[in-house]
Amino acid sequence: MKNGLSTQLGQQLHLTPQLLQSIRLLQLDGLQLEQEIRRLLEQNPALELDESQQAEIIDAAAPVVAEAAAQDVAAFDELPESSMWDVPAASWSDGDDDRMQRIAAGESTDLHVRVMSRLALELDARDLEIAAFWLDHADDSGYLEQDPAALALLAAARFAVTPARAERVRQRILHGEYTGLAARDLRECLLAQLQALPGRVPGRALAARILRECLELLAEHDYTAIARQLDLEYAQAEDAARLILSLNGRPGESAEDAPARYIVPDVVAWHADCAWRVALNPATTPRLSVSGSYERGLDGAGAGEATQKLRELLQEARWLTRGLSIRYDTLLRTARAIVERQAGFLAHGDEAMAPLTLKEIADEIGMHESTVSRITTGKYMQTPRGTFELKHFFAVRLEGANVSGAAVRAMVRRLIESEPAARPLADEAIAGLLARQGIHIARRTVAKYREQLDIAPARLRRRGNVPALAKAG
């Protein structure tokens, strides 16, 4: 055996404790971050929760959001420590409308309070008054005590709006967190809940037919008559009826005892002065600082085990504030880049959803794709169209086209919803209509999107003359 020396060139990635902590903070959602900060505050007395500055941010009412300066951060260690305090704007109000006062601070045992707190995130002051009007005219079970058309006229006269606007607010309540509230009757309540079921639900279209055409027979549990009237097998009618019976026919009563489930947005986007504005929600961006008394104590301390322990606590505190700074800065810049790319969706809806990948956002903000993936997981953005996880804004480009699959799926839904009741569009016909708009997809692709939307084929839509029940999967 011959001994010898050789040299080898290679690369290795060494992660410092600071970088590991920064990465971990990036991927925590709002609740996990709150729990982590509580734990660290208990373990490290050198850390302080800066409640006074946090309160100033929440209570501020400046008319325009101060735009945070964009920072080109190529690596974690290049981020200035002070940027933690520069990222959250002093206010994120639009005119006189202070959005922080409209973020739900906690739960209430009163159903109307919980519903109004949730709606306050999305509706303006006038629409909130209209929402309160609808809730005041609902009974204990959640149903309206009078005809919605008559109540819409009353609301229009009382609040100086159109009946159509009043009805839109009712629809927002009907399809909101407590689905079925403010329904005109049991049929409308259950149809709304059926539509709200997430994902693909076998038998949903058939259940909708039963609710529209055979509600009286369903109340009598006469599945044989339902099957005969709709030309179904008995097992099909029974399965669809079982799905309906799993819904909640009295949303007002059950909601009283149900815990409110809030998604507190990490970021808020709104349109003002002909531009989209983006700001962090101070409620989910707690501010921490290093204790001044501990720093002063270290200056006068000599050598020893106690002094070394104090140095370690102070260093850990600085690392944490630095890691939070990185999280807030990355989150804000990522959200701004997303809003810039998806302004069409925010303004016009699903059909304007642009193709977008993690890599495109990563290149724009100068970070790695994995960093963007971490910061967009479990983080939510409040927009005029609702609250969405940041992942929602990433859409796959349709092969051979300059549009996203999500946009085409929305187009398929619109075409089906507007089709003649007696002549529903076949998948091939839908593909032809899309081709006229410059979107060339195969019939099987249309069928795939239709199935994702939980919409029955044309032959079944024709038989029952039932509007398609669409729910994005």
N, C-alpha and C positions, 0 to 999 in steps of 0.2 A: 504494500500500500504506500502510495507516494503522497507526501504532504506538500501543500502549497498554499499560496495566498491569492485571492482574487477580489476584485472590486465589482460592485453591482449598484446601478443607479435605479432608484425607485421613488415612488411618491406615497406618502401616508397622510391621512387626515387625523389630526389630533384635536379633539374637542375640549376646550377649556371648561371649567365649571360655570363660568359666566355665560358662555355660549350655550351650554346645555340648558341652563336655567332660562335663557331667552327663548330657546326653541320650545321648551315646555310651556312657557307662558303664552306663546303664540297660539298653541293648539287648544288651550282651555276655552270652554264656552263661558258665558256670563256667570252662571251659577257656580261653576267649578272655580272660576277666578275669585269670586267672592269668598268661597270656602277656603281657598288657598291663602288669601290675604288674611283672613281671620286666624288661620293656623299660624302663619308667620308672625302676626302681631303678638300672639300669645307666647311664641317661642323666643322672639327677639325684642327685648325692651328698647333697643336702639332705634326701632321703627315707630313712627307715629302716623296715625290717620289724620290727614289734614282736613278736618271737617269744616273749618271756617272758610277756607278757600273753595271747598266744594259747594257750600251753601251760597257763596257769592255767585258762582257760575249758574246754579240752578235758579236763583232769584233774579238774575240780570234780565233786563228787558230792552236791550239796545235794538234799534230799528233794523239794522243790517248786520248780518253775520260777518265777523272779521275773518277774512280769508287767511288761512295759515299758509306761510311761505313753504313752497315746495322744496324739499331737501333731497339732493342726489346722494343716496346712501349706498355705497358699493359693498360695504361689509359692516357687520354689527359693531365692531370696535371703533368705527369712524363716526358713529352717531353721537352728537354732543349730549351730555347728560341733561342739560337744561331743556332739551326739546320736549321732555315730558310735560312741562308747563306751557309750552308754546302750542302743542297740538290741539287741545280742546279750545274751541272758540269761546270768547267771553259770553256769548249768547247765541242761540240759534233760533231766534224769533224772526218772523216775517211781518214787518209792520208792527201793529199793536198786538199781534197774536203770539203770545208766549207759549211755545210748544211744550216747554218743560212742565207747565202747570197742567198739561193734558196727558202726561204719562202717569199711568196708574201706580200709586205708591204702595198699595197693599190690597187685601181682600176685604170685602164687606159681606155681612150676612144678608143684606137686602139685594134681591135680584136686580131691581131697577138700577141701583147704584153700580153694581158690577157691570151690567150691560152698558150703561152710560159711560163708565170709566173706560171700557174697551173702545167704544165708538169715538170717544174724545181723541183718540190717536189719529183718526182719519177724517172726521167731519168738521166742518167749520161751525161757528157759533149758531148760525141760523138753522143749519141741518140738525144740530144737537137739540135745539128747541123742538123741532119737528119730531125727532126721535122720542123725546120725552112725551110729546102729545100722543104718539101711537101707543107707547107703553101704558100711559094713563087710561087709555080706552081698551085695554086688554084685561080679561078676567083672570082669576087665580090660576086657571089652567093654561093661560097664555094665548087664548083666542080673542079676537076682536069682538066687542059687544054689539057693534053695528056694522053695516055693509061698508067695505073699504072704500068704495067709490064715493059714498056720502061723506065718510070721514076725510077723504082726500080733499073734497070741496071745502069742508069746514076748516081744515088745516091751511088750505090755500088762502082763504079769506082772513084767517087769524094772523098768518105770518107773511102775507103779501108775497106769495110765491105761486107758481103754477101747480095745478093738481098733479101733473106728471112728476114734478120735483118731489112733492110729498110722497107719491107712490114709490119713487126710487129710494127714498129713505126707509120706507116700510120694507122694501125688498132687501135692503141691507140688513135690517134686523132679522127678517125671516130667514136669511141664509147666513147669519152670523154665528157667533160662538155657541149660542143656545138655539140651534136650528129649529125652526117651527114657531118661534115666538111671533106674535102679531099676525098669525095666519087667519084667513077668513073662516076656515072650517077644518075638519079633520082631514079631508082629502088634500088640501093645500099643505097642511102641516106635514103629513107623511110623505108627500111627493118631494118636499124640500129636503127632508131628512134622507130620503132614498137617494136623491141626487148628491147629497153631501158625503155619502159613504166613500171612503178613499179607495183608489186603485180600481182594478177590474172586479166587478161583483157579478158572479153568475146569476142569471135570473132577474137582473135589475130592470131590463126593458120590459120583461113580462110582468113583473110586479107593478110597474107603472101603468101598464094596460089594465090590470085588475083594479087598481085604485081609480082610474078614470071611468071605467065602464061597469065594474061589478062590485062597487063598494058595499051595496046593500046585501048582496049574496055573500060577500066576505064576512060581514057582521054576523050572518047566520051560520058561518062555517060550512056553507054548502058548496064544497069543492067540486062535486059532480056537476052542479049547474054551471059553475064557472068554467069548467073544462068544456062543457057542451056549448056554451055561448061563445067562447073564444076559439073553438075548434082545437082543443089541446088534449093531451093525455092527462089522466087524473093525477099522476105523479108530478107532472110539470106544474099543474095548478096548486098542488099541495106544497111543493117546494117554494114557489113564489109567494104563497100565502104565509109560509113560515118566515120568510124574509121580512115581509111586511109586519108581522106580529112581533118581530124583534125590535121594531122601532118604538119611539116614545110618543104616545098619543096625548100626553099632558106635559108639554115641555116647561110650562110655568111652575108646576108643582115640584117636579124633580129637580129643576134648576135651583130651587130654594136651598136644598141641602147639599147640592153638588159643589165641590171646591172649584173656585175659579181657576182657570188655567191660562195664565198670561205668558205671552212671549214678549219680554222686554227687549226692544230693539237696541242693538249695539250702535247703529248708525241711523241717521235720519236724513232723507233726501227730500227736497221740496223745490218748487219752481217759483222764482221771484225775480222781478226786473229782467224778464226775458232770458233767464239763465237758470240752470239747475244748481242748487246749493247743496252741499254735503257737510255734515258735522257729526262729531261723536256725541253720543248721549252721555252726559255727565253721570247719570244714574248707574251706568255700567263701566265707568272709567274712574274708579276710586283713586284719589291722590294720596300718596304716601311721601313722607319726608324723613330724613335722618334726624334723630333727636339732638337738638343743640346742646343740651346739658351733657350728653355722653361725649360729644366732640370736645367740649370745653374740659371735661374731666380727663380726657386722654392727653390734652396739652400739658396738664400739670402733673401727670402721673409719671412715676419712674419705671424702672425695670421690674419685672416680676411676673408671676403666673397670672395674677389678676389683670395686669395691664395687657398681657398677651390675649387673654380672653376678651377683653374690651375691644382690642383691635380687630379681632375676628368678627365680633358682633357688628361693629361699624362697617367692616368690609362687606359682610353679607347684606347689610342694609343698603349700602351703595349699589351693590350688584342688583338687588331687587328693584330699586327705583330706576336703575338703568334698563333692566329688562322690561319693566312696565312702559317706559318711554319708547322702547323699540316696538312693543306690541301696539300701543296707541298710534304711533306714527305709521307703522305698516298698515294697520287697519284703515286708517283714514285715507292714505294714499291709494290703497287698493280699491276702496269704495269709490273714491273720486274717479279712478280710471274706469271702473265698471259703469258708473253712471254716464260718463262721457261716451262710452261705446254703446250703451243701451238706452240712450235718450229717446230713441224712437219707440221702444217698448213702453217706457214710462209715460210717453205722451199719447200713444195710439193703441197700445195693447199688444196681445200675443202675436198678431200677424206682423208686427214690426220688430219682433225679436231677431236681433242680428246674430250671425254665427260668432262665437267667441270661445277662445280656449284659455286655459291657465297660462300657457306659454306666452300668449300675446300680452296678457296683463303683467306677467313677470318681466318681459322685455321692457315694457313701458315704465315700470317703477324701478327697474334695475336690480331685481332680486331673482333668486332661483325659483323655479316652478314649484318645488316642494314647499317653499315658504308661503307662496300664494295659496297652495292647497291647504296648508295648516290654518292660515288666517281666515279662510273663507268657510271652514267647516264649523258648523254650530254657531255662526254669527249671523245676525238678522239685520235687515235694513227696512226701516219704515218708509214707505213711499205713498203718494196719493192713490196708488192702485192697491195698496195693502202691504202687509209685512211678508217679506220673502227672505229665505236663507240666501246668503250670498252665492251659494252654489247654483241657485236657480237661474242666475243670469248667464251661466255658461251653456251655450247651445251648440250642438254639433252641426257643422256645415253639411247641407244635403249634397250628395255626390253629383257633380256635373252642374251645380247651380250656385248662385251667389246668395242663397237664403238658407236659413236654419231649418232643421227638421221641425222644431217647435212652431215656427211660423207657418209652415205648410200644414201641420196638424190643425192649427187654428183656422186656416183657410178651409180645410176639409169640413170642420165643424160648422163654419158659417154657411157653406154651400148646402149642407144637409139641413140646417135649421131653416133655411130660406127656400127649400125645395117645395114644389106643389104637393099638397097632401095626397092627392089621388095619383100622382106620377112621381114617386121618389126616384132619386138619381142613383143609378147603378155605379159601381166603383169605376168602371170603364168610362162612363159619362163624366164623372168627377175628374178623372185624369185628363180627359179632353178639355174640360173647362179650365183646368189649371195650365194646360199647354198653351191656351190662348193668351194667358198672362205671362208666358215665357218660362213657365216652370214645368219641365218635362220629367214626369215620374211614371213608373209602371203601375198597372192596375193593382198588382199585389202590394205595392207600397201604400196605395190608397187604402186597401183592405187592412193593412197593418195599423195605419193610423186610426182607422175607424174602430178597430177592435180595442186599441188603446183608449179611445174615448168611450168605450162601452156602448157603442151604437150598433143596433141590429142591421143586418143586410137589407137591401132595398125590398126584397120580396116580403120580409116580415114587417117592414115599415108600411108597406102598402096594405097588407091584410087588415091590420087593426086601425089604419089611418091615424097612427099615434105619432106625435112629434118625437124626434129623437131625444133621448135623455143623455145629455153630454156631461161628461166629467173628465177633466184632464187627468191622465194617469201619471 
